C-alpha cells in the first residue's frame, strides 16, 4: 500500500511525497541506486529520496521480514549495520552501508530492495525469470556458477547473478551503459548460435538484463525496464 505523503524517522524535518520519476536517484536510506517510484522530500531545499521499500518499513505493523530462502531466519529492520565489522548483502554480495534487514541468529544481511526482489519477472510472452538462491548453470555475465542469488529463465537458457547485475549497475551508474551492458550479456549468451537465432538470443538476454536491473532499482515494472533500456541504448 502506498501513501501520498508520509513522515519518516530518517528525515523528520519534512514530509515525504510519493512520486514517480524516470530519472535515477540515490536512496538516502539504504544508500543504493533507485529509479521510478520513490518518496521525495516535499521541501524544495532538500534533496532527500527513499525507495518505496525503505520508506514503507515504518508503516508496517512489524519491522521484521521472513524470506523463503532462509526459512530459519527472522530478519529485523535496522537503520544502520550493527557492530563495527563491514557487512555485505547475502543476495547481491555488495556492502551494506544504510538501511538493512539483519538476522541476529545467523548474521545474514539483506538490502531492502534485495529482500523484496520478486520471485518471478515476466520478461515477455516467451520468457519468465525465476529467482533462485543458487543455480548450477553458468551466469551470462561472468560465466561462473554459484556465487549470489540468480534469476534464471524458465527455458533455463538465461541466467544472471544478482551480484553481476549489481556490478554492472554500479560500474555504469554515472555513464552511458550501452557499450558495457549489452556486450557483457550478448558475448556470453549468444556465441553458440548463428544468424537470426543469435539476434533473438541477444535481444532476449538484453531484455532480461533490463528487467533484473529494474528490480534491483526498486521498481520491477515493464515501464521501468523500458526506461532502463532507453538509458542503455543512448550513445
Phi, psi and omega in degrees: 000133180249144177247148182290328178217145178217159166260142180228139184299333182282349180211070186289349185292323185219162173287156175249134182253139177285133177209170182233125183226144177273359182260140180296154176213165175253125181289128180278359176268296182270350180069020181252160180295156177211166176199153178086235183292138179198168170248122185242145179301136182285346180273136181290343182272351182252147174239075185234126183226149175224138166304153175300320179301319182285326181285323187282350183298332181279347181262355179277161183286336181215131180277040178240159182218140175242135182238136182298338178286340181229077188299331183266003185260147169240113181269128178253136177291137177223140180288341179207157182298142179282149176073186182256353181279132177304140183238156180225157181281130181286349178272310185249354178068013179264159182301147174253117184237352181224222179308145179200165169249126187234134174261114183293325183290317184258341182082011179282150179227148177221132168299147177306316180291325178291321179296333182258013178302130182297139177291342181217132174239126178269106182281308175203194182293343183257323190247132172237143180249125180252139181273131179232150174290318176214146175228155182271340182280152182288153180279142178296334183276306188255344179079003181259163176260168177072226182065234189269189171303156182219151168257125179237139181287155180297335177274357178064021180268326185245133179219129180228121173294137175299322179298320181292319178294321177297320177301312180298320182295314181292317182299328188244015185301322183256016182227164172289130191263358187304314188283353181245312187292310184295311178298329181299324179273314186296320185297332179263326188275342186237013188279352183264357184243173181226158172062224183298329180295324176298311181300314180297317180299316181295318181297315181291319179298317179294320179293320177299318178299318179301317183292321179293320177299316180297326177293318179293332179279000174094007181215076186281065181244155178303324181297314180292324177300321177294322178294316176303318179297323180291324175297319183294331187267357180282142180265000000 
